[in-house]
Each structure stands twice: as C-alpha cells, then as structure tokens.
C-alpha cells in the first residue's frame, strides 16, 4: 500500500484542515488561523525534507551531517520552548546523554545497519522524542521552581545546599515529564499504531517486521527520554540548565 501525492490527498487535507479551523471557531479558541499557518509550514518543511533525504541517504557521511543538523534544530527548539536560550550547551549535553547511548546500542547490536536509509528515520524519531522529553522535564521543573520558591527558601534555611533545595522542589516533577512516553509504550498496538509500525507496513514489510521495528523505536525513545530527564535534573540542580530569571533568583 502506498499513499501518492495527488488530488485525493489534497482534498482530504483541505477537508480535515477545515474541520480543525471550524472547531477553533466553534470553541472560540485563540488564533484560529494558526492551524492553516502550521499546515502550510509543515507542507513546506516535509517537501524540503523529502528532497534532502532522497539526496543524502545514499551517502553515510551526508546522512550523519543531516542528523547533526536535525539535532541542532531540536536543541534550538527546546531551549526556546523552555525560555532558556543561554543554557543551550547544557540542553545539548542532556539530550546527547540520552540519544548517543541508544544510537550506539542499535549500531553495536547490528539491529540497524550503518546506512543512511536506516539511520536517518530511526535516529530522527528518537532525537525528536528526546527533544520532547527534555522540553517537558524543563517546563515542569521551571514552573515548580517559580511556584514553590518559598519551599526552596525554606530548604535553604534548614541548611540544605542549593542543589539539594532544588531537588526537593524538582525531583517529583521528573516522573510527570516521562508519563507521555510511558503511555505511548503501554498503549502501542492497543490504542494506537505508532508511526514506525505503519511506515514498515506501508513500505511492504510484514506485520512481524513492523512490530519488531516499532518495539525497537519505542524502547529507544524510552531509554533516551529517561536518561535525558535524569541528566537535565542534575544540571538544573547545579544551576546550569536554567532560564535567566531562575538563575538570578535561586541564590546558593
């Protein structure tokens, strides 16, 4: 089975986009034009990505370069979302700590061959979810530090170090950031059929091959997100991975 670009796809996209905008208007949601703009951006980005990937997957060196560019964009995106652009080196460290071990494992076990055609989709999916895990961890941690500053000050007054006081506020928020990823694993094949599974099936693979590919991707995402969250928590505790306002307010 294949889905070819053409009039049927265009018609389906327009109708579904119309439903989305209609619900925005019906629900009186802000910026009803945002779905249209987002869709236009997605079409442009996916079209460009299709052209670039078609060219670079034939070369391992170019594929690695593409993955580095994708990872850089992921870092820029996550530090903007958590409003901590100056902390990009530490965000990079946290995300690399989650991503690199997964890539090394899948290559060392020869689960994924060292070719551009295999690495770009697998590493790309894991990198994107690593970014999401980092964003959720930091947003929850930063919100907690702002909302519970009194608890932080109280911990300092009891003789705790800054790192220990931050941990008192942040630590219980880290598992919350991992819930979406865990739910994705728990419900795979029951509630949802994830992207890698569908992709292998659409590419002509057997259901068993699709299931094996999806299990690999899901456990890779889970390992990468968990590692990233733990490392990010440590960096937050050391006042390295923080937005400017928290860096100033969390005195030692």
PAZAPA-4460 file (N, C-alpha, C; in steps of 0.05 Angstrom, whole numbers, plus 32768, in hexadecimal, padded with zeros to 4 digits):
% residues 252
    n_x    n_y    n_z   ca_x   ca_y   ca_z    c_x    c_y    c_z   seq   type   mol
   8011   7FE8   8000   8000   8000   8000   8011   8019   8000     1      X     A
   800A   802C   7FEF   8018   8046   7FEE   8004   805D   7FEE     2      X     A
   800C   8074   7FF8   7FFC   808C   7FF6   800B   809F   7FE5     3      X     A
   8001   80A3   7FCC   800F   80B4   7FB9   8004   80D1   7FBB     4      X     A
   8015   80E5   7FB8   800C   8100   7FB7   7FFA   8105   7F9F     5      X     A
   7FE5   8113   7FA3   7FD2   8118   7F8D   7FB8   8124   7F97     6      X     A
   7FA4   8125   7F86   7F8B   8131   7F8D   7F7D   8125   7FA5     7      X     A
   7F7C   810A   7FA8   7F6E   80FF   7FC0   7F7B   8108   7FDA     8      X     A
   7F96   8108   7FDB   7FA3   8110   7FF3   7F9E   812E   7FF8     9      X     A
   7FA0   813E   7FE3   7F9B   815B   7FE6   7F7F   8160   7FF0    10      X     A
   7F6C   8152   7FE5   7F50   8156   7FEE   7F4C   814E   800B    11      X     A
   7F58   8137   8013   7F56   812E   802F   7F63   8142   8042    12      X     A
   7F7A   814D   803A   7F88   8160   804B   7F77   8179   804F    13      X     A
   7F6C   8183   8039   7F5B   819C   803A   7F43   8198   804C    14      X     A
   7F35   8181   8048   7F1E   817B   8058   7F24   8179   8076    15      X     A
   7F3A   816A   807C   7F41   8167   8098   7F4B   8181   80A5    16      X     A
   7F58   8191   8095   7F60   81AC   809E   7F48   81BD   80A3    17      X     A
   7F34   81BA   8092   7F1B   81C9   8096   7F0D   81C1   80B0    18      X     A
   7F0D   81A7   80B6   7F02   819E   80CF   7F11   81AB   80E7    19      X     A
   7F2B   81AB   80E5   7F3B   81B6   80FB   7F35   81D4   8100    20      X     A
   7F34   81E3   80EA   7F2F   8200   80ED   7F12   8204   80F7    21      X     A
   7EFF   81F4   80ED   7EE4   81F7   80F7   7EE2   81F2   8115    22      X     A
   7EF0   81DE   811F   7EF0   81D9   813C   7EFD   81F0   814B    23      X     A
   7F12   81FC   8140   7F1E   8213   814D   7F09   8229   8150    24      X     A
   7EFA   822E   813A   7EE6   8243   813B   7ECF   823C   814D    25      X     A
   7EC6   8223   814C   7EB0   821B   815D   7EB8   821C   817A    26      X     A
   7ED0   8214   8180   7ED9   8214   819C   7EE4   822F   81A5    27      X     A
   7EE4   8243   8193   7EEE   825D   819A   7F0B   825C   81A4    28      X     A
   7F1B   824B   8196   7F37   8249   819D   7F47   825F   8191    29      X     A
   7F5C   8267   819E   7F6C   827E   8193   7F7B   8276   817A    30      X     A
   7F80   8289   8169   7F8F   8286   8150   7F84   8270   813E    31      X     A
   7F6C   8273   8134   7F60   825D   8123   7F70   8259   8109    32      X     A
   7F80   826C   8101   7F8F   8269   80E8   7FA8   8258   80ED    33      X     A
   7FAF   8253   8106   7FC9   8245   810C   7FCA   8229   80FF    34      X     A
   7FB4   8219   80FF   7FB6   81FF   80F1   7FBD   8201   80D4    35      X     A
   7FB2   8216   80C6   7FB8   821A   80AA   7FD5   8220   80A6    36      X     A
   7FDF   8233   80B6   7FFB   823A   80B4   800E   8223   80BB    37      X     A
   8006   8214   80CF   8016   81FC   80D7   8017   81E7   80C1    38      X     A
   8000   81E3   80B5   7FFE   81D0   809F   800F   81D8   8087    39      X     A
   800E   81F2   8081   801E   81FC   806A   803C   81F8   8070    40      X     A
   8043   81FE   8089   805F   81FA   8090   8067   81DD   808F    41      X     A
   8055   81CB   8098   805B   81AF   8098   805E   81A4   807B    42      X     A
   804D   81AD   8069   804F   81A5   804E   806A   81AD   8042    43      X     A
   8071   81C6   8047   808B   81D0   803C   80A2   81C1   8048    44      X     A
   80A2   81BC   8062   80B8   81AE   806F   80BA   8191   8066    45      X     A
   80A3   8184   8064   80A3   8168   805C   80AB   8165   803F    46      X     A
   80A3   8177   802F   80AB   8176   8013   80C9   817A   8010    47      X     A
   80D4   818D   801F   80F1   8191   801E   80FF   8179   802A    48      X     A
   80F4   816E   8040   8101   8157   804C   8101   813F   8039    49      X     A
   80EC   813B   802A   80EB   8125   8017   8101   8128   8002    50      X     A
   8105   8140   7FF8   8119   8145   7FE4   8135   8141   7FF0    51      X     A
   813A   814B   8008   8154   8149   8014   815A   812C   801B    52      X     A
   8147   811E   8027   814C   8102   802F   8151   80F1   8017    53      X     A
   8142   80F5   8002   8146   80E5   7FE9   8163   80E8   7FDF    54      X     A
   816E   80FF   7FE3   8189   8104   7FDA   819E   80F9   7FED    55      X     A
   819B   80FD   8007   81B0   80F8   801A   81B1   80DB   8023    56      X     A
   819B   80CC   8022   819C   80B1   802D   81AE   809E   801E    57      X     A
   81B6   80A6   8006   81C8   8095   7FF7   81E4   8097   8002    58      X     A
   81EA   80AB   8012   8205   80AE   801D   8203   80AE   803C    59      X     A
   8213   809D   8048   8213   809C   8065   821D   80B6   8072    60      X     A
   8232   80C2   8066   823D   80DB   8071   8228   80F1   806F    61      X     A
   821A   80F3   8059   8205   8108   8056   81EE   8102   8069    62      X     A
   81E8   80E9   806D   81D2   80E2   807F   81D9   80EA   809C    63      X     A
   81F1   80E5   80A4   81FA   80ED   80BF   81F9   810C   80C2    64      X     A
   8201   811A   80AD   8200   8137   80AD   81E3   8140   80B0    65      X     A
   81D1   8133   80A1   81B4   813A   80A3   81AA   8136   80BF    66      X     A
   81B2   8120   80CC   81A9   811A   80E7   81B4   812F   80FB    67      X     A
   81CC   8138   80F6   81D8   814D   8107   81C8   8167   8104    68      X     A
   81C0   816E   80EC   81B0   8186   80E7   8195   8183   80F5    69      X     A
   8188   816B   80F3   816F   8166   80FF   8171   8168   811E    70      X     A
   8187   815E   8129   818B   815F   8146   818E   817C   814F    71      X     A
   819D   818C   813F   81A2   81A8   8146   8187   81B7   8147    72      X     A
   8176   81B2   8133   815C   81BE   8133   814B   81B6   814B    73      X     A
   814E   819D   8153   8140   8193   816B   8149   81A2   8184    74      X     A
   8163   81A6   8186   816D   81B5   819E   8163   81D2   819E    75      X     A
   8164   81DF   8187   815A   81FA   8185   813D   81FC   818C    76      X     A
   812E   81E8   8182   8111   81E8   8187   810B   81E5   81A5    77      X     A
   8118   81D2   81B2   8112   81CD   81CE   811A   81E4   81E0    78      X     A
   8131   81F0   81DB   8139   8206   81ED   8127   821E   81E9    79      X     A
   811C   8222   81D1   8108   8237   81CD   80EE   8231   81DC    80      X     A
   80E6   8218   81DB   80CD   8211   81E8   80CE   8214   8206    81      X     A
   80E5   820F   8211   80E8   8211   822F   80F3   822C   8237    82      X     A
   80F7   823E   8223   8100   8259   8228   811B   825A   8236    83      X     A
   812D   8249   822C   8148   8249   8238   815D   8247   8221    84      X     A
   815D   825B   820F   816F   8259   81F8   818D   825A   8200    85      X     A
   8193   8267   8216   81AF   8269   821E   81B9   824E   8229    86      X     A
   81A7   823C   8230   81AF   8222   823B   81B1   820D   8225    87      X     A
   81B4   8215   820C   81B4   8201   81F7   81CB   81EC   81F9    88      X     A
   81E3   81F4   8204   81F8   81DF   8206   81EF   81C8   8219    89      X     A
   81E1   81CF   822E   81D9   81BB   8242   81C1   81AB   8237    90      X     A
   81AF   81B8   8228   819A   81A9   821B   81A5   8195   8207    91      X     A
   81BA   819E   81F9   81C7   818C   81E6   81D3   8174   81F4    92      X     A
   81E0   8179   820B   81EC   8163   821B   81D7   814F   8224    93      X     A
   81C1   815A   822F   81AB   8148   8239   81A0   8137   8222    94      X     A
   819B   8143   820B   818F   8134   81F5   81A3   8120   81E9    95      X     A
   81BC   8128   81E7   81D0   8115   81DD   81D3   80FD   81EF    96      X     A
   81D1   8102   820A   81D4   80ED   821D   81BE   80D8   8219    97      X     A
   81A6   80E1   8210   8191   80CF   820B   8192   80C2   81EF    98      X     A
   819A   80D1   81DB   819A   80C7   81C0   81B1   80B5   81B9    99      X     A
   81CA   80BD   81BF   81E1   80AE   81B6   81E2   8091   81BF   100      X     A
   81DC   808B   81D9   81DC   806F   81E1   81C9   805E   81D1   101      X     A
   81B1   8068   81CA   819E   8059   81BB   81A9   8054   819F   102      X     A
   81B5   8068   8192   81C0   8064   8178   81D7   8050   8178   103      X     A
   81E8   8051   818D   81FE   803E   818F   81F4   8021   8192   104      X     A
   81DF   801E   81A2   81D4   8003   81A7   81C9   7FF8   818D   105      X     A
   81B8   8007   817F   81AC   7FFC   8166   81C1   7FF6   8151   106      X     A
   81D7   8006   8151   81EC   8000   813D   81FD   7FE9   8146   107      X     A
   8204   7FE8   8160   8215   7FD2   816A   8207   7FB7   8168   108      X     A
   81ED   7FB6   816B   81DE   7F9D   8169   81D6   7F96   814D   109      X     A
   81DD   7FA8   813A   81D6   7FA6   811E   81B8   7FA3   8119   110      X     A
   81A9   7FAE   812C   818C   7FAF   8128   8185   7FC2   8111   111      X     A
   8194   7FD8   810F   8191   7FEB   80F9   81AB   7FEC   80EA   112      X     A
   81AB   7FE7   80D0   81C4   7FE8   80C0   81CF   8004   80BF   113      X     A
   81E9   8008   80BD   81F5   8022   80BB   81F2   802F   809F   114      X     A
   81DA   8032   8097   81D4   803F   807D   81C2   8057   8082   115      X     A
   81C4   806A   8070   81B4   8082   8073   8196   807C   8072   116      X     A
   818E   8069   8061   8172   8063   805E   8166   8058   8078   117      X     A
   8177   804A   8088   816D   803F   80A1   8170   8053   80B8   118      X     A
   8187   8061   80B9   818D   8072   80D0   817C   808C   80D1   119      X     A
   8177   8098   80BA   8168   80B1   80BA   814D   80AF   80C6   120      X     A
   813C   809B   80BE   8122   809A   80CB   8122   8091   80E8   121      X     A
   8133   807E   80EF   8133   8073   810A   813F   8088   811E   122      X     A
   8156   8093   8117   8163   80A7   8129   8152   80C0   8129   123      X     A
   8146   80C7   8113   8135   80DF   8112   811D   80DD   8125   124      X     A
   8110   80C6   8125   80F9   80C2   8137   8102   80C3   8154   125      X     A
   8118   80B6   815A   8121   80B6   8176   812A   80D2   817F   126      X     A
   8137   80E0   816D   8140   80FC   8173   8129   810E   8178   127      X     A
   8114   810C   8168   80FD   811C   816C   80EF   8117   8186   128      X     A
   80ED   80FE   818E   80E1   80F8   81A8   80F3   80FF   81BF   129      X     A
   810D   80FE   81BB   8120   8107   81D0   811C   8125   81D5   130      X     A
   8118   8134   81BF   8112   8151   81C2   80F8   8155   81D2   131      X     A
   80E4   8145   81CC   80CA   8148   81DA   80CE   8142   81F8   132      X     A
   80DD   812D   81FE   80E2   8126   821A   80F1   813C   8229   133      X     A
   8105   8147   821B   8114   815D   8228   8102   8175   822D   134      X     A
   80F1   817C   8219   80DF   8193   821C   80CB   818F   8233   135      X     A
   80BF   8178   8235   80AC   8172   824A   80B9   8173   8265   136      X     A
   80D1   8167   8267   80DF   8167   8281   80E5   8184   828A   137      X     A
   80F0   8194   8278   80F8   81AF   8280   80E0   81C1   8285   138      X     A
   80CB   81BE   8275   80B3   81CF   827A   80A7   81C9   8295   139      X     A
   80A5   81B0   829C   8099   81A9   82B6   80AC   81B1   82CD   140      X     A
   80C6   81AD   82C9   80D9   81B5   82DE   80D9   81D3   82E2   141      X     A
   80DA   81E2   82CC   80DC   81FF   82CF   80C2   820A   82DB   142      X     A
   80AB   81FF   82D3   8092   8208   82DE   8091   8203   82FC   143      X     A
   809B   81EC   8304   809B   81E5   8321   80AD   81F8   8330   144      X     A
   80C4   81FE   8325   80D7   8210   8333   80CC   822C   8336   145      X     A
   80BC   8235   8323   80B0   824F   8325   8098   824F   8339   146      X     A
   8088   823A   8337   8070   8239   8348   8076   8232   8365   147      X     A
   808C   8223   836A   8092   821A   8385   80AD   8226   838F   148      X     A
   80B1   823F   8388   80CA   824C   8391   80CC   824D   83AF   149      X     A
   80B5   824F   83BC   80B6   8250   83DA   80C0   8236   83E5   150      X     A
   80B9   821F   83D9   80C3   8205   83E2   80E1   8203   83DE   151      X     A
   80EA   820E   83C7   8107   820F   83C2   8116   821F   83D7   152      X     A
   810B   8236   83DE   8118   8247   83F2   8117   8239   840E   153      X     A
   8101   822B   8413   80FF   821D   842D   8114   8207   842F   154      X     A
   8118   81F9   8418   812D   81E4   8418   8149   81EF   841D   155      X     A
   814E   8207   8411   8168   8214   8416   816B   821B   8433   156      X     A
   8156   8225   843F   8157   822E   845B   815C   8217   846E   157      X     A
   8156   81FE   8465   815A   81E7   8476   8177   81DC   8472   158      X     A
   8186   81E9   8461   81A2   81E1   845E   81A8   81D0   8445   159      X     A
   8194   81CC   8434   8198   81BD   841B   81A8   81CE   8408   160      X     A
   81B8   81C1   83F7   81C6   81CF   83E2   81B2   81D7   83CC   161      X     A
   81BB   81E9   83BA   81A9   81F1   83A4   81A0   81D9   8394   162      X     A
   81B3   81C7   838E   81AC   81AF   837E   8197   819E   838C   163      X     A
   819A   819B   83A7   8187   818B   83B6   816C   8199   83B8   164      X     A
   816C   81B3   83BB   8153   81C2   83BC   8144   81C1   83A2   165      X     A
   8152   81C4   838C   8146   81C2   8372   813A   81A6   836E   166      X     A
   8149   8191   8376   813F   8176   8373   8125   8172   8383   167      X     A
   8123   817F   839A   810A   817C   83AA   80F2   8185   839B   168      X     A
   80F5   8199   838A   80DF   81A4   837B   80DC   8195   8360   169      X     A
   80F1   818F   8353   80F1   8185   8337   80ED   8167   8335   170      X     A
   80F8   8158   8347   80FA   813B   8343   80DF   812D   833E   171      X     A
   80CA   8135   834B   80B1   8128   8347   80A4   812F   832D   172      X     A
   80AE   8144   831F   80A3   814C   8305   80AF   813C   82EE   173      X     A
   80C6   8130   82F2   80D3   8122   82DC   80C2   810A   82D2   174      X     A
   80B7   80F9   82E4   80A6   80E3   82DA   808E   80ED   82CA   175      X     A
   8083   8105   82D1   806D   8110   82C1   8075   8115   82A4   176      X     A
   808D   811D   82A0   8097   8123   8285   809A   8109   8274   177      X     A
   809D   80F3   8282   80A0   80D9   8274   8086   80CB   826F   178      X     A
   8070   80D4   827A   8056   80C7   8277   804E   80C4   825A   179      X     A
   804F   80D9   8249   8046   80D6   822D   8055   80C0   821E   180      X     A
   8070   80BF   8223   807F   80AA   8216   8078   808E   821F   181      X     A
   8074   808B   8239   806C   8071   8244   8050   8069   823A   182      X     A
   803E   807C   8239   8023   8076   822E   8024   806D   8211   183      X     A
   8036   8079   8202   803A   8071   81E6   8043   8054   81E4   184      X     A
   8054   804C   81F6   805E   8030   81F6   8048   801D   81FF   185      X     A
   8039   8025   8215   8025   8014   8220   800E   800F   820C   186      X     A
   8007   8023   81FC   7FF0   8021   81EB   7FF6   8019   81CE   187      X     A
   8010   8015   81C8   8017   800E   81AC   800B   7FF4   81A4   188      X     A
   7FFD   7FF4   818E   7FF1   7FDC   8183   7FD5   7FD7   818F   189      X     A
   7FCD   7FE6   81A4   7FB3   7FE3   81B0   7FA1   7FFB   81AA   190      X     A
   7FAC   8013   81B1   7F9E   802B   81AC   7FA7   8039   8192   191      X     A
   7FC2   8037   818E   7FCD   8044   8176   7FDF   8030   8167   192      X     A
   7FE3   8036   814E   7FF7   8028   813D   800C   803D   8136   193      X     A
   8023   803D   8144   8036   8053   8141   8042   8055   8125   194      X     A
   8050   806B   8120   805A   8072   8106   806C   805D   80F9   195      X     A
   8080   8053   8108   8092   8040   80FD   8084   8026   80F4   196      X     A
   8070   801E   8103   8060   8006   80FC   8052   800A   80E2   197      X     A
   8044   8021   80DF   8036   8027   80C7   8049   802A   80B0   198      X     A
   8060   8037   80B5   8073   803C   809F   807E   8022   8093   199      X     A
   8084   800F   80A4   808E   7FF5   809A   8078   7FE7   808A   200      X     A
   8060   7FE8   8094   804A   7FDB   8086   8045   7FE8   806B   201      X     A
   8045   8003   806A   8041   8011   8051   8058   800C   803E   202      X     A
   8070   8007   8049   8087   8001   8038   8088   7FE5   802E   203      X     A
   8075   7FD4   8035   8074   7FB9   802B   807E   7FA4   803E   204      X     A
   8085   7FAC   8057   808E   7F99   806A   8078   7F88   8076   205      X     A
   807F   7F72   8083   806B   7F61   808F   8063   7F6D   80AA   206      X     A
   804C   7F65   80B5   8044   7F6E   80D0   8059   7F68   80E5   207      X     A
   8066   7F51   80E3   807B   7F4A   80F7   8093   7F5D   80F5   208      X     A
   809B   7F64   80DC   80B0   7F78   80D9   80A8   7F93   80E3   209      X     A
   808F   7F9B   80DE   8085   7FB4   80E8   8085   7FB5   8106   210      X     A
   807D   7FA0   8113   807C   7F9E   8130   8098   7FA0   813C   211      X     A
   80AB   7F91   812F   80C7   7F92   8139   80D3   7FAE   8137   212      X     A
   80CE   7FBB   8120   80D8   7FD6   811D   80CD   7FE9   8131   213      X     A
   80B2   7FE7   8136   80A5   7FF9   8149   80AF   7FF4   8166   214      X     A
   80B2   7FDB   816D   80BC   7FD5   8188   80D8   7FE1   818C   215      X     A
   80E9   7FDF   8178   8104   7FEA   8179   8102   8009   817D   216      X     A
   80F1   8016   816E   80EF   8033   816F   80E4   803B   818B   217      X     A
   80CF   802D   8194   80C2   8034   81AD   80D6   8032   81C5   218      X     A
   80E4   801B   81C6   80F6   8018   81DD   810E   802B   81DA   219      X     A
   8116   8032   81C2   812A   8046   81BE   8121   8062   81C7   220      X     A
   8109   8069   81C1   80FD   8082   81CA   80FC   8083   81E9   221      X     A
   80F3   806D   81F5   80F0   806B   8212   810B   806F   821F   222      X     A
   8120   8061   8215   813B   8063   8221   8146   8080   821D   223      X     A
   8142   808B   8206   814D   80A6   8200   813F   80BB   8211   224      X     A
   8125   80BA   8213   8116   80CE   8222   811C   80CC   8240   225      X     A
   811E   80B3   824A   8124   80B0   8267   8140   80BA   826E   226      X     A
   8153   80B3   825D   816E   80BD   8262   8170   80DB   8261   227      X     A
   8163   80E6   824C   8163   8103   8249   8157   8111   8261   228      X     A
   8140   8106   826B   8133   8113   8282   8144   8112   829A   229      X     A
   8151   80FB   829F   8162   80F9   82B7   817A   810C   82B6   230      X     A
   8187   810D   829E   819E   811F   829B   8195   813C   829D   231      X     A
   817E   8143   8291   8174   815E   8293   816F   8166   82B0   232      X     A
   8163   8154   82BF   815E   815A   82DC   8178   8160   82EA   233      X     A
   818D   8151   82E5   81A7   8156   82F2   81B2   8171   82EA   234      X     A
   81AF   8178   82D1   81B9   8192   82C7   81A9   81A9   82D2   235      X     A
   818F   81A5   82D5   817E   81B9   82E2   8186   81BD   82FF   236      X     A
   818B   81A7   830D   8193   81A9   8329   81AE   81B8   832D   237      X     A
   81BF   81B7   8319   81D8   81C5   831B   81D6   81E1   8310   238      X     A
   81BE   81EA   830A   81B8   8205   8300   81C6   820A   82E5   239      X     A
   81C9   81F6   82D5   81D5   81F8   82BA   81C0   81FA   82A4   240      X     A
   81AD   81E9   82A6   8197   81E8   8292   817F   81F7   829E   241      X     A
   8180   8212   829C   816B   8223   82A7   8166   823B   8295   242      X     A
   814E   8246   8294   8149   8260   8287   8155   8276   8299   243      X     A
   8157   828D   828D   8165   82A3   829B   8157   82AB   82B5   244      X     A
   813D   82AC   82B5   812F   82B5   82CE   8134   82A2   82E5   245      X     A
   8134   8288   82E0   8139   8274   82F5   8157   8274   82FD   246      X     A
   8168   8278   82EA   8185   8279   82F1   818A   8290   8305   247      X     A
   817B   82A6   8302   817F   82BC   8314   8171   82B8   832F   248      X     A
   815A   82AB   832F   814B   82A8   8348   8154   8291   8359   249      X     A
   8160   827D   834D   8168   8265   835D   8184   826A   8368   250      X     A
   8185   827B   837C   819F   8281   8388   81A9   8268   8397   251      X     A
   81C3   8264   8399   81CE   824D   83A8   81CA   8251   83C6   252      X     A
***
